[in-house]
Amino acid sequence: MHSKDVTALSRRALIAAGLAALAGPALGAPARRVALLGDSIASGYGLPASQALPARLQAELARMGVPAKVIGAGRSGDTTAGGAARVDRAVPKDVELCVVALGGNDLLTGTDPSQVQANLDRIVRRLKARGVKVVLAGVQVPPILGGGYARAFNGAFAKVAKAHGVLFLPDMLSGISLNPNLNQPDGIHPNAQGVAVIARRLAPLVARGLSAR
């Protein structure tokens, strides 16, 4: 082999090594552990796992350059009371951030807003006591219903978020509820397109929470 060939090979090797050094930390960055505490929407009701919210949120975070493992802690039919009762065992110990996405079933059953607020407060307190960051994802009474109950119910989420200073998405189902194009045939559970919308809304807040000191 001529000296010119050796020099060329050495140059290419150095370039390749430099590129590998630059890419290595990004490719090998450890995934952040995120939990999704919720109800049937969080558990992926009616959808394959690849299209359920945990997977879609994880993919959306990856698209933003945030390597994360999103752990589904959803239970169909769960309420804020149910979430408060199981938060300690449902959210793994090594989780860095938890998205709390409960309240839809409370709304469907007309639960007293003061009880919803108390349950959410307990969930957030338990998570923060463990050093887990929180993103609170609320649900809102559809505007067509309105009234005093709607104001009290909607306000429960905002009050908890403000009291604890956590990141807050006021209505994760805004524009999705009652939209046949974004819901499954039952008219209640988001379809794959609806879940993708929720994931896009949550991902920036989760990324922001993970980057906070």
Disulfide bonds with the S-S distance in Angstrom:
none
